[in-house]
Amino acid sequence: MSEFTEDQAVGIVRDYFRKVDVAAVEVTKGGFKVGDTLRFKGHTTDFAQKIESMQVDHQEVVEVGPGDLVGIKVSDRVRDNDLVFLEDA
């Protein structure tokens, strides 16, 4: 597992919906797709998860890019401003 720097982040968590375990992630650069593995990292957050599904405006999508606000089902709690990194395949 490699260390990430802030400028390597592909997104930032903007909200977390606890009842449905969904993170709202703003994509800041690059992009990612279903099947990729993301690492969520913050002061008390650090876990990786393979993306099984994503939604933009309540519609299923397979790929997202800069400027998208995407909902991703997560296996653990995330917090506002946690950074999101794309892990190497």
Secondary structure, DSSP 8 states (H G I E B T S, - for coil): -----GGG-SEEEEEEETTTTEEEEEE-SS-EETT-EEEEESSS-EEEEE---EEETTEEESEE-TT-EEEEE-SS---TT-EEEE---
